[in-house]
Amino acid sequence: MRSSRENRQILILFDPAQIGRVDEQTLKSRSNNTPWYGQEIQGRVVQVWSSRL
C-alpha cells in the first residue's frame, strides 16, 4: 500500500535575495524550538504549491 505522500507533487518558489527574521510571526512550525530564532536569515520561501496525483 502506498502512502499519500508518494502521490504528491510539490513546487516551492524560493527567493534567495530576500532577507528575513525568524520570530513568532514568521515561524510556521508547530514547534518553537529552532537555533535560528531571532536571527536574520538569507532567502525566503515565497510560495508553495502542492497537488495530489
C-alpha distances in whole Angstrom, upper triangle without the diagonal:
4,7,10,12,10,12,15,18,21,25,27,31,33,37,38,42,41,42,41,41,38,39,38,39,36,34,31,29,29,30,34,34,35,37,38,39,42,42,43,40,40,38,36,32,34,31,27,25,21,20,16,15
4,7,8,7,8,11,15,17,21,24,27,29,33,34,38,38,39,37,38,35,37,36,36,33,31,28,26,26,28,31,32,32,34,35,36,40,39,39,37,37,34,32,29,30,27,23,21,18,16,13,12
4,5,6,8,10,13,15,19,21,25,27,31,32,36,35,36,34,35,32,33,32,32,30,27,24,22,23,24,28,28,29,31,32,33,36,36,36,34,34,31,29,26,27,24,21,19,16,14,12,12
4,5,6,7,11,13,17,19,23,25,29,30,34,33,34,32,33,30,31,30,30,28,26,22,21,21,23,27,28,28,31,31,32,35,35,35,32,32,29,27,24,25,22,18,16,12,11,8,9
4,5,5,9,10,14,16,20,22,25,27,30,30,31,29,30,28,29,28,28,25,23,20,19,20,21,25,25,25,28,28,29,32,32,32,29,29,26,24,21,22,19,15,14,11,10,8,10
4,6,8,11,15,17,21,23,27,28,32,31,33,32,33,30,32,31,31,28,26,23,22,23,25,28,28,28,30,30,32,35,34,34,31,31,28,26,23,24,21,17,16,12,11,9,9
4,7,10,14,17,20,23,27,28,32,31,33,32,33,31,33,32,31,29,27,24,23,24,26,29,30,30,32,32,33,36,36,35,32,31,28,26,23,23,20,16,14,11,8,6,5
4,7,10,13,17,19,23,25,28,28,29,29,30,28,30,29,28,25,24,21,20,22,24,27,28,27,30,29,30,33,32,32,29,28,25,23,19,20,16,13,10,7,6,4,6
4,7,10,14,16,20,22,25,25,27,27,28,27,29,29,27,24,23,20,21,23,25,27,28,27,29,28,30,32,31,30,27,26,22,20,17,17,14,11,8,6,5,6,7
4,7,10,13,16,19,22,22,23,23,25,23,25,25,24,21,20,17,18,20,22,24,25,24,26,25,26,28,27,26,23,22,19,17,13,14,11,7,6,5,7,9,11
4,7,10,13,16,19,19,21,21,23,22,25,25,23,20,20,18,19,22,24,25,26,24,26,24,26,28,26,25,21,20,16,14,11,11,8,6,5,6,9,12,14
4,6,10,12,15,15,17,17,19,19,21,22,20,17,17,15,17,20,22,23,24,21,23,21,22,24,23,21,18,16,13,10,7,8,6,5,6,9,12,15,17
4,7,10,12,12,15,15,18,18,21,22,20,17,17,16,18,22,23,24,25,22,24,21,23,23,22,20,17,15,11,9,6,5,5,6,9,12,15,18,20
4,6,9,9,12,12,15,16,19,21,19,15,16,16,18,21,22,22,23,20,21,18,20,21,19,16,13,11,7,6,4,6,7,9,12,15,18,21,23
4,6,6,9,11,14,16,19,21,19,15,17,17,20,23,24,24,24,21,22,18,20,20,18,15,12,9,6,5,6,7,10,12,15,18,22,25,27
4,6,8,10,14,15,19,21,20,16,18,19,21,24,24,24,24,20,20,17,19,19,16,13,10,6,4,6,9,10,13,15,18,21,24,27,29
4,7,10,13,16,19,22,20,17,19,20,23,26,26,25,25,22,22,18,20,19,16,13,10,7,6,8,11,11,15,17,21,24,27,30,32
4,7,10,13,16,18,16,14,16,17,20,24,24,22,23,20,20,16,17,16,14,10,9,6,5,6,9,9,13,16,20,23,26,30,32
4,7,10,13,16,15,12,14,17,19,22,22,20,21,18,17,13,14,13,10,7,6,5,6,7,11,12,15,18,22,25,28,31,34
4,7,9,12,11,8,11,13,16,19,19,17,18,15,15,11,11,10,8,5,5,7,7,7,10,11,15,17,21,24,27,30,33
4,6,10,9,7,9,12,14,17,17,14,15,12,12,9,8,6,6,4,6,9,10,10,12,14,17,19,23,25,29,32,35
4,7,8,6,6,10,11,14,13,10,11,9,10,6,5,5,6,7,7,11,11,11,13,15,17,18,22,24,28,30,33
4,6,5,6,10,11,13,12,9,11,10,11,9,6,6,8,10,11,14,15,14,15,17,19,20,24,25,29,31,35
4,6,5,8,10,11,11,8,11,11,13,12,8,9,12,13,15,18,18,16,16,18,19,20,23,25,28,30,34
4,6,8,11,12,13,11,14,14,16,14,11,11,13,13,14,17,16,14,14,15,16,18,21,23,26,29,32
4,6,9,12,13,11,13,12,14,12,10,10,12,11,12,14,13,10,11,12,14,15,18,20,24,27,30
4,6,8,9,8,10,9,12,10,9,10,12,12,12,15,14,12,12,14,15,15,18,20,23,26,29
4,7,9,9,12,11,15,13,12,14,15,16,15,17,15,12,11,13,13,13,16,17,20,22,26
4,5,7,9,10,13,13,12,15,16,17,16,18,17,15,14,16,16,15,17,18,21,22,26
4,7,9,11,15,15,14,17,19,20,20,22,21,19,17,19,19,18,20,20,22,23,27
4,6,8,12,13,12,15,17,19,19,21,21,19,18,21,21,20,22,22,25,26,29
4,6,10,10,8,11,14,16,16,20,20,18,18,21,21,21,24,24,28,29,32
4,7,9,8,11,13,16,16,19,20,19,19,22,23,23,26,26,29,30,34
4,5,6,9,10,13,13,16,17,16,17,20,21,21,25,25,28,30,33
4,6,9,9,12,12,15,17,17,18,22,23,23,27,28,31,33,36
4,6,5,8,8,12,13,14,16,19,21,21,25,26,30,32,35
4,6,9,10,14,15,15,17,19,21,22,26,27,31,33,36
4,7,9,13,15,15,18,20,22,24,27,29,33,35,38
4,6,10,13,13,16,19,21,23,27,29,32,35,38
4,7,10,11,14,16,19,21,25,27,31,34,37
4,6,8,12,14,17,19,23,25,29,31,34
4,7,11,13,16,18,22,24,28,31,33
4,7,9,13,14,18,21,24,27,30
4,6,9,11,15,18,21,25,27
4,6,8,11,14,18,21,23
4,7,10,14,17,21,23
4,7,10,14,17,20
4,7,10,14,16
4,7,10,13
4,7,10
4,7
4
